[in-house]
Amino acid sequence: KNVAVFASGSGSNFEAIMNSIKNGELDAQVSLVVCDKPGAKVIERAAKFGVDSFVISPKNFENKAAYETEITKKLLDKEIEFIVLAGYMRLIGGTLLSQFKGKIVNIHPSLLPSFPGLDAVGQAYRAGVKVTGVTIHYVDEGMDTGPIIEQAVVSITNDDTIETVEKKIHEVEHKLYPKTLQTIFLQEK
Ligand code: GRF
């Protein structure tokens, strides 16, 4: 599969995906990183792996459709077949959803449908739940609502802080995302 990774921030999941491709665990090619935040660390990480970044600010467009039309052009130009959201802090709109129907997945740091939206780790921590986790799901028009593909559990103990929970969640994500993508891509072939 020829893949684009969409990210807004650090890009540690992007890096985990790239490392899995390098060591042969994930059979895919990442040809593009789409980033809506100029200066985000993921852009540096992409350069390190020799992956092109397409940095595009929504504020330069009249509306989401115009913004996504510009992204779609770039994706078609690069012959992208599948979109992997990895910390892309924006809802996907109708333009991308119709162009890439059933071909967009997201990773979310909670056991959905619990704690959708921003700061899912903080939400879980403050709710006092003893188990949280990671969800990988297909993307629809809602906020973290599409069909669930895979989940993994992370426990929260009395010794945990938000930071230690975040660390545990990231460790799980970095294994689960490449592994799940491999399963999805094998099924699609
Ligand atoms: C991850 O926790 C992911 O679940 C969420 O955003 C975070 C991205 O982290 N959607 P990174 O940019 O991959 O380090």
Residues whose N, C-alpha, C, O or C-beta is under 5 A from the ligand:
A	BS01	GRF	G9 S10 G11 S12 N13 F14 A86 G87 I107 H108 P109
